[in-house]
Amino acid sequence: MSEAQSLFTVLRHSARSDIVDSIERLVLEAPDRKLNRVNALAFAAEHGFDDDQTINAFLHASRLGLFEMSWNVLCPGCGGVLDANTSLKTVQSDTYNCTLCAAGYEPTLDEMVEVTFTISPRVRHIEAHNPQELPPLEYFRQIYWSSGVDLPEEGYEAKVDEFVLESLELPPGDKAVISLQLPAEFVVIFEPVTHAAQFLDVKGEPSRERQTISLVFDRMQRHGDPIVLRPGPLRILMENHTNIRALPSVCVANDALHDLLGHRRPFLTAKRLLSNQTFRDIHRTDTIDVDQRLKITSLTFLFTDLRGSTELYERVGDLAAFDLVRTHFSILHEIVAAEAGAVVKTIGDAVMATFPSPDRALVAAMRMREAMLGLNSERGNNDLLLKIGIHEGPCIAVSLNERQDYFGQTVNIASRVQHLATSREIFATGSVLENARAAELLSTRGLQPVSHHVSLRGITDEIDIFAIP
């Protein structure tokens, strides 16, 4: 049995066998480009698998060394990869600039950082393991564009020909000359290795005289002011001052370009992965560096606490109470993981969990309440009275006490909301119920939340909270 086969055998102990079978076929049969920066959500959609179970399978496969994870900072405009990282720890919190879009972005973990999976070279060697040997078109497809750009499987080259006037491969230290006819359109000279771009604003009366511009690729000057030229013959002098090859392309910013890049598909975001229980279990502290502060524009927090746990210990004794509380923790962990969430930490008898969206947190909360009612019914008492609070909003992902955690007012409000709840109540804020899927969930179940206008300790403004019956 080969090493890969033995690893897949081990993987079947941690992930669904049908998903593992499909991943194994991918590794054995797919063309090279299909094994570079695999989009786990696209893979799940293509095979009809559950998203979360597919993500978990790829996470376990990475833990075994079948795949390598990449955390890629994306341009939200064009979908290009601005920075590729082997760990979230090297993602900067500063502004990233996209020269192709001429725009700067402060990275957030919601939609600006994707997580992809590339086959390990010890399992199968693919062309993308040596990106400097990829043909220019494949470099764009496999290295520059993110997995969220839905590039066509068939006819990719033909579509690119509709907007690329000229392209070349320029070895390190070399010079080259491109001669072409400029159309009366907006033209971009883009080099994806150094991320250099030069805009040409071509307008006015056509010229018969040859126009000339010079470009130097050196990783320092990535973007120059637009150059105004007239339609007609152009000579471009290019020099590569780097120690790697450059791949400059002269492109027309036409409908064909915008159409190609306009087709998008869901991808695995860093935010979603940080709220994945399997990821937290596998990586634990190896996520965010102690000095990092990474923004998330929207994350849903759920806090729970047991009402009267002190009296429970007094009434049934420490050992029996501890076993009961441990059972309650086990049930909550299972529900959180099943709803695509992750337990951040437990504090005494309380749980802090995160979810990628309010509807998943709301489903988890209702399942938790039902589970505790069922457990009490089995025991013939009401020992486990669970209070739950949910809030959604922006936050900062940080590392605290050697553990990935979250900081910000959203976290504070979620905690305060839980403290207001009495036994068996689920309190949610307006931001949770304003979520379309959460509102639809309550409507489908015939639940009408009851509104309360309240003040929260440490929060200046009063807010509306809703009790979920």
C-alpha positions in Angstrom: 0.0 0.0 0.0 1.4 3.4 -1.0 1.8 6.2 1.6 -1.2 8.1 0.1 -3.4 5.1 0.3 -2.5 4.5 3.9 -3.2 8.2 4.7 -6.7 7.9 3.0 -7.4 4.8 5.1 -6.6 6.8 8.3 -8.7 9.7 7.0 -11.8 7.5 6.7 -11.7 7.2 10.5 -12.2 11.0 10.8 -14.4 11.9 7.8 -17.3 10.6 5.8 -16.1 7.7 3.6 -18.0 9.0 0.5 -16.3 12.4 0.8 -12.9 10.8 1.3 -13.5 8.5 -1.7 -14.2 11.7 -3.9 -11.1 13.4 -2.5 -9.0 10.3 -3.3 -10.3 10.2 -6.8 -9.4 13.9 -7.1 -5.9 13.2 -6.0 -5.4 10.2 -8.3 -7.2 11.3 -11.5 -7.7 15.1 -11.6 -5.5 17.3 -13.8 -2.8 19.2 -11.9 -4.6 22.6 -11.8 -7.6 20.9 -10.0 -5.3 20.1 -7.1 -4.0 23.6 -6.6 -5.9 25.9 -4.1 -8.9 23.6 -3.9 -12.1 25.4 -3.1 -13.8 23.2 -0.5 -17.2 24.7 -1.0 -17.0 24.4 -4.8 -15.9 20.7 -4.3 -18.9 20.1 -2.0 -21.3 21.7 -4.5 -19.9 19.7 -7.4 -20.4 16.4 -5.6 -23.5 17.2 -3.7 -21.9 17.0 -0.3 -22.6 18.9 2.9 -20.4 22.0 3.1 -19.4 21.6 6.8 -18.6 17.9 6.4 -16.5 18.6 3.3 -14.6 21.3 5.1 -13.9 18.9 8.0 -12.7 16.2 5.6 -10.2 18.6 4.0 -9.1 19.8 7.5 -8.4 16.3 8.6 -6.7 15.6 5.3 -4.4 18.6 5.9 -3.6 17.4 9.4 -2.5 14.1 8.0 -0.3 15.8 5.4 -2.3 15.1 2.3 -2.9 18.8 1.6 -1.3 22.1 2.6 -3.5 25.0 3.6 -3.1 28.5 2.3 -4.6 31.7 3.7 -4.9 34.1 0.7 -5.6 37.8 1.0 -8.0 38.8 -1.8 -8.9 42.0 -3.6 -12.7 42.2 -3.3 -12.8 44.0 -6.6 -11.1 41.8 -9.1 -10.7 38.7 -7.0 -7.0 38.6 -7.3 -4.7 37.1 -4.6 -2.8 40.0 -3.1 -0.8 37.8 -0.7 -0.6 34.1 -0.1 0.2 32.8 3.4 0.8 29.3 4.8 -0.6 30.5 8.2 -3.0 33.1 9.4 -0.2 34.4 11.6 1.5 36.1 8.7 -1.6 37.9 7.4 -1.0 41.6 8.0 -3.6 43.9 9.5 -2.4 46.9 7.4 -3.8 48.0 4.1 -3.3 45.8 1.1 -3.2 47.5 -2.3 -4.5 46.0 -5.6 -2.7 47.7 -8.5 -5.0 46.2 -11.0 -8.0 47.9 -9.3 -5.9 50.9 -8.1 -7.5 50.5 -4.7 -6.4 49.8 -1.1 -8.2 47.6 1.4 -7.9 46.9 5.1 -8.2 43.1 5.4 -11.2 41.6 7.1 -11.6 37.8 7.7 -15.1 37.8 6.2 -14.6 37.9 2.5 -11.0 39.1 2.0 -9.2 36.0 3.3 -9.9 32.7 1.6 -8.6 29.3 2.8 -7.7 26.8 0.1 -6.1 23.3 0.0 -3.2 22.3 -2.3 -2.0 18.7 -2.6 1.2 18.0 -0.7 4.2 17.5 -3.0 5.0 14.3 -1.1 1.6 12.9 -2.2 1.6 14.1 -5.8 3.8 16.7 -7.5 1.8 19.2 -9.6 2.9 22.1 -11.8 1.8 24.8 -9.3 4.4 23.5 -6.8 6.8 25.4 -9.1 4.7 28.4 -10.2 7.7 30.0 -12.0 7.4 27.2 -14.6 3.7 27.7 -15.2 2.7 29.1 -18.7 1.4 32.7 -18.4 -2.3 31.8 -18.8 -2.0 29.1 -16.2 -0.2 31.4 -13.8 -3.1 33.7 -13.9 -5.6 30.9 -13.5 -3.8 29.0 -10.8 -1.8 31.6 -8.9 -3.2 35.1 -9.4 -7.0 34.6 -9.4 -8.7 33.3 -6.2 -10.8 30.2 -5.9 -13.8 32.5 -5.7 -13.4 33.6 -9.3 -15.4 31.0 -11.3 -13.2 30.7 -14.4 -14.6 28.5 -17.2 -13.4 24.9 -17.5 -13.8 25.0 -21.3 -12.8 27.9 -23.5 -10.7 29.7 -21.0 -8.0 30.6 -23.4 -10.5 31.8 -26.0 -12.1 34.2 -23.5 -8.7 35.6 -22.5 -7.9 36.3 -26.1 -10.9 38.6 -26.2 -9.2 41.2 -24.0 -5.4 40.4 -24.1 -3.6 42.2 -26.9 -0.1 40.9 -26.1 1.7 38.9 -23.4 5.2 37.6 -22.9 7.5 35.8 -20.5 10.4 38.0 -19.4 13.3 36.1 -17.7 15.1 37.8 -14.7 17.4 40.6 -15.9 16.1 40.5 -19.4 14.7 43.3 -21.6 12.0 43.0 -24.3 10.1 45.2 -26.7 6.4 44.8 -27.6 5.0 46.5 -30.7 1.2 46.7 -31.1 -1.7 48.8 -32.4 -3.5 50.6 -29.6 -7.3 50.7 -29.8 -9.2 53.7 -28.6 -10.0 52.0 -25.2 -8.7 51.9 -21.7 -5.7 49.6 -21.6 -3.9 48.0 -18.6 -0.4 46.6 -18.7 -0.4 44.1 -15.8 2.3 41.9 -14.4 0.9 39.3 -11.9 4.3 38.2 -10.3 5.3 41.6 -9.0 1.8 43.0 -9.1 2.8 45.9 -11.2 0.3 47.8 -13.3 0.3 50.7 -15.7 -2.9 52.2 -17.1 -3.0 53.7 -20.6 -5.9 56.1 -21.3 -6.1 55.8 -25.1 -8.2 58.5 -26.7 -8.3 61.3 -29.3 -7.5 61.2 -33.0 -5.5 58.2 -34.2 -1.8 58.7 -34.6 0.4 57.3 -37.4 3.6 58.1 -35.5 4.9 55.4 -33.2 4.5 56.2 -29.5 6.9 54.8 -27.0 6.8 54.0 -23.2 9.2 52.3 -20.9 8.4 50.0 -18.0 10.6 48.5 -15.3 9.6 45.6 -13.1 11.5 45.8 -9.8 8.9 45.1 -7.0 9.3 48.7 -5.9 7.3 50.8 -8.4 4.1 48.9 -8.7 1.8 51.5 -10.1 2.4 54.6 -12.1 0.0 57.5 -13.0 -2.2 56.8 -16.1 -0.5 57.7 -19.3 -2.6 59.4 -22.0 -1.9 58.1 -25.5 -3.6 58.2 -28.9 -4.8 55.2 -30.8 -2.2 53.8 -33.2 1.2 52.2 -33.1 2.9 51.8 -29.7 6.3 50.5 -28.7 6.7 49.2 -25.1 10.2 48.8 -23.7 10.2 46.4 -20.7 13.0 45.5 -18.3 12.9 42.9 -15.6 15.0 44.0 -12.6 13.9 41.2 -10.3 15.5 37.8 -9.8 12.5 35.9 -11.1 10.6 35.9 -14.4 7.9 38.5 -15.1 4.7 37.9 -17.1 3.5 41.2 -18.4 0.2 41.3 -20.3 -1.4 44.2 -22.3 -5.1 44.0 -21.7 -8.1 46.0 -22.8 -10.5 46.8 -19.9 -13.5 45.7 -22.0 -16.7 43.8 -21.3 -15.0 40.5 -22.0 -12.5 41.1 -19.1 -15.3 42.2 -16.7 -17.5 39.3 -17.7 -14.7 36.8 -17.0 -14.0 38.2 -13.6 -17.7 38.8 -12.8 -18.5 35.2 -12.4 -18.0 34.4 -8.7 -18.7 31.5 -6.4 -18.7 30.9 -2.7 -15.4 30.1 -1.1 -14.1 29.1 2.4 -13.4 32.3 4.3 -11.1 32.7 7.3 -14.0 33.8 9.4 -16.0 30.6 8.7 -13.0 28.5 9.4 -12.2 30.2 12.7 -15.8 29.3 13.7 -15.4 25.7 12.8 -15.1 23.3 15.7 -12.9 20.8 13.8 -10.4 23.6 13.0 -10.2 24.8 16.5 -9.8 21.2 17.8 -7.0 20.5 15.4 -5.1 23.8 15.5 -5.9 25.1 19.0 -3.3 27.8 19.5 -1.7 27.8 16.0 -4.0 30.4 14.5 -3.4 34.0 15.4 -0.2 35.5 16.6 -0.2 37.2 19.9 0.3 40.7 18.4 -2.2 40.3 15.6 -5.6 42.1 15.6 -7.6 40.9 12.6 -11.0 42.4 11.9 -14.3 40.6 11.2 -17.2 42.7 10.0 -19.9 40.3 11.1 -19.8 37.4 13.6 -22.5 35.9 15.7 -21.8 35.2 19.4 -23.9 32.9 21.6 -23.4 32.8 25.4 -25.0 30.2 27.7 -25.0 29.8 31.4 -26.7 27.4 33.9 -29.1 29.1 36.3 -28.7 28.0 39.9 -25.6 25.9 39.4 -24.4 26.8 42.9 -27.6 25.5 44.4 -27.3 22.4 42.2 -23.9 21.5 43.7 -25.4 22.1 47.2 -28.5 20.0 46.5 -27.0 16.9 44.7 -23.4 17.0 45.8 -20.2 17.9 44.0 -19.7 14.6 42.1 -23.2 14.2 40.8 -23.4 17.9 39.9 -20.1 17.7 38.1 -21.2 14.7 36.0 -24.4 16.6 35.2 -22.6 19.8 34.2 -20.1 17.8 32.1 -23.0 16.1 30.3 -24.5 19.5 29.6 -21.2 20.7 28.2 -20.9 17.6 25.9 -24.4 18.2 24.5 -23.7 21.9 23.9 -20.4 21.2 22.1 -22.1 18.7 19.9 -24.9 21.1 18.9 -22.5 24.0 18.3 -20.4 21.8 16.0 -23.4 20.5 14.1 -24.6 24.1 13.4 -21.2 25.1 11.9 -20.1 26.9 15.1 -17.2 26.6 17.5 -16.9 26.8 21.2 -14.4 29.5 22.0 -14.2 28.8 25.7 -16.0 27.7 28.8 -16.0 29.9 31.9 -17.3 28.0 34.9 -20.7 26.6 33.8 -20.9 29.1 30.9 -20.1 28.6 27.2 -19.0 31.2 24.6 -19.5 30.1 21.0 -19.3 31.7 17.6 -21.3 31.1 14.4 -20.7 32.4 10.9 -24.4 33.6 10.7 -27.2 34.5 13.0 -29.6 31.8 11.7 -27.1 29.0 12.7 -26.8 30.4 16.2 -30.5 30.7 16.5 -31.0 27.1 15.5 -28.3 26.0 17.9 -30.0 28.0 20.7 -33.3 26.3 20.2 -31.7 22.9 20.0 -29.9 23.6 23.2 -33.0 24.5 25.0 -34.9 21.4 23.8 -31.9 19.2 24.7 -31.9 20.5 28.3 -35.6 20.1 28.6 -35.3 16.6 27.4 -32.4 15.8 29.8 -34.5 17.3 32.7 -37.5 15.2 31.7 -35.3 12.0 31.7 -34.1 12.8 35.2 -37.6 13.9 36.5 -36.4 17.3 37.7 -35.4 20.8 36.5 -31.8 20.8 37.5 -30.5 22.2 34.2 -32.0 25.6 33.5 -30.1 27.2 30.5 -30.0 30.9 29.9 -28.9 31.9 26.3 -28.0 35.2 24.7 -27.2 35.9 21.1 -25.8 39.0 19.3 -24.2 39.7 15.9 -21.8 42.4 14.9 -18.2 43.4 14.1 -15.3 42.2 16.3 -11.5 41.6 16.3 -9.9 38.2 16.3 -7.1 38.0 18.8 -4.9 35.6 20.7 -5.5 35.6 24.5 -4.0 33.2 27.0 -2.5 31.1 24.2 -5.9 30.7 22.6 -7.7 32.2 19.7 -10.4 34.5 21.1 -12.4 37.6 20.2 -12.6 41.1 21.5 -14.9 44.1 21.1 -18.3 45.6 22.0 -20.2 42.9 20.1 -18.7 40.3 22.5 -19.6 42.5 25.5 -23.2 43.0 24.4 -23.7 39.3 23.7 -22.5 38.4 27.2 -24.7 41.1 28.8 -27.8 39.9 26.9 -27.3 36.4 28.2 -27.1 37.7 31.8 -30.6 39.3 31.3 -32.2 36.0 30.4 -34.0 34.0 33.0 -34.3 30.2 32.9 -35.1 28.6 29.6 -35.1 31.9 27.8 -33.3 32.8 24.5 -32.6 36.5 24.2 -31.5 37.8 20.9 -30.7 41.3 19.7 -32.2 43.2 16.8 -29.2 42.5 14.6 -29.8 38.8 14.9 -33.5 39.0 14.0 -32.8 41.4 11.1 -31.0 38.6 9.4 -33.3 37.3 6.6 -32.6 33.6 7.2 -33.1 34.0 11.0 -36.4 35.9 10.5 -37.6 33.2 8.0 -36.7 30.5 10.5 -38.8 32.0 13.3 -41.7 32.7 10.8 -41.6 29.1 9.6 -41.8 27.8 13.1 -44.6 30.2 14.0 -42.6 31.9 16.7 -43.2 35.6 17.5 -40.4 37.2 19.5 -41.3 39.5 22.4 -39.5 42.8 22.4 -37.9 44.5 25.4 -36.1 47.9 25.4 -33.3 47.5 28.0 -30.2 49.1 29.3 -27.1 46.9 29.5 -24.3 47.4 32.1 -21.4 49.2 30.5 -23.3 50.0 27.3 -24.3 53.7 26.8 -27.3 53.4 24.6 -30.4 51.3 25.3 -31.1 48.5 22.9 -33.9 46.2 21.9 -33.7 42.6 22.8 -36.2 39.9 21.9 -37.3 36.9 23.9 -37.7 33.8 21.7 -40.8 31.9 22.9 
